[in-house]
Each structure stands twice: as structure tokens, then as C-alpha cells.
Amino acid sequence: MQVIIDKRFHGPDGSGNGGYVAGLLAGHVASDTVTVALRQPPPLDTELRVSDDDERGRSVRLWEGDRLIAEGLAAAIVVPPVPAVPYAEALRAAEGYLGRGDDHPFPGCFVCGPAREPGDGMRLAPGPVGEGTVAAAWTPREAPGRELLWAAMDCPGAWSFDPVDRPAVLGTMTGQVVDLPEAGEECVVMGLARSREGRKLHTATALYGADGRLLGRAEQIWIEVDRERFGR
């Protein structure tokens, strides 16, 4: 099967947003919970190939020619999701969003980039609501697909640390989508800093609907990178 990541859905310039790409690949795995490992920056506007690694569809890979871009595998999450805060508190948290200024490492990011026009990007602004915990308000304009929930659960994990001074890119994401929000539904995305292991950051995220129901959750590993690598 062939897929193309539209340039609209980029994270760092020139490569796909990790959460969006992970969600896109997870859609080809026969499981409600999937671990996606990103092996290379996902190319944009390029024909990519999804291959099944077993006949049950529980393991897939994403290729650019013979270059492995990502792997998806059926998985499980055994820890409780990050608890939600009220929508109004998530809105107020945006005032403390560290990525509002010119120091955002990836200002054009589809999920959290402040340089995106309203309606073009998600423009999430995860701000602190507790020690090592951030929250962001999200109201989808249209009924979203599962890959957009994966995208929404991406960047708040990184912002539970401080990616302004020490930028990080998504390495691995284990995600589970439980339900989909409706268009115009006031949702809350949570991010939690779990631990640091050298350049690896362990985080968790969760997404909740207007009635407090859990829409999805994720566990992530981020890899810190040099700002110079991305021209910032």
C-alpha cells in the first residue's frame, strides 16, 4: 500500500510531524494500541510504501524505496492515563506556553507551531498546570480522524520538559485511541514528564473530551537534538 505525507503535516521543516506519521502508520496495524518507532525523518510529498510483516497485520513497516522510515507493532499500555484538568484551566495554561515566542525550535510544526495560521495547524499551546505536567485546549474544527488524535497527543509530551533550550524529536510512541471527538468539541490534551535518561526523555500524554471521557493516551520516548541541526 502506498501513502503520501502531505507537506502540511510537518514537524521540523522538511519532515513529517512524528505523532501524525505514527498515527497514519498505526492505522494499518490490527490493534487498538500500537507502538511506532520512527527510524528516519519522515519525508514529505513523497510516495511511501507500507508493508505487512505478518499475515495477521500486527506488524507493519513504512519505506521510502529500500530505506526504512518507521515500524509499527501491536502493543499495550498498562499504566493509568495522565489525569485531566478542566478545559478552562487548559485554556489558561496557554499563557505559560514556552513556545509562544521566537525561540520555538520548530515554529511551523503542524501541532504546536505558533507560526501556523489558524485553521491550517492545530496551534496547541501546552502550558504548565503542575510539576512536570502541561495541558492544552483543542477544539477540532471538523470531526478528526485517528491520525489527528495521535498528532494532538504528540507535542504536549515534549513540552512537559523544555524543548526550547534542548529541542527533542519523537523517537517512539505507543498510542491508543479510545474514541473520537465531534467537530467543535472542547478537548483537553495533557502531557507528563516521566523521566530523563541521557538524551532520552520519557513522557506520557492523554486526550479527553468535553464530558471528561478518555479519547486516547500515549507513552513516548523523545530524543534531544542539536538546535544547529535544524538551523535554529
Secondary structure, DSSP 8 states (H G I E B T S, - for coil): -EEE--GGGBSSTTSB-HHHHHHHHHTTSSSSEEEEEE-S---SS-EEEEEESSTTS-EEEEEETTEEEEEEEE----S-------HHHHHHHGGG-TTSSTT-SSTT-TTT-TTS-BTTB-----EEEETTEEEEEE--SS---HHHHHHHTTHHHHTTS-TTTS-EEEEEEEEEE-----TT--EEEEEEEEEEETTEEEEEEEEE-TTS-EEEEEEEEEEE--GGGGT-
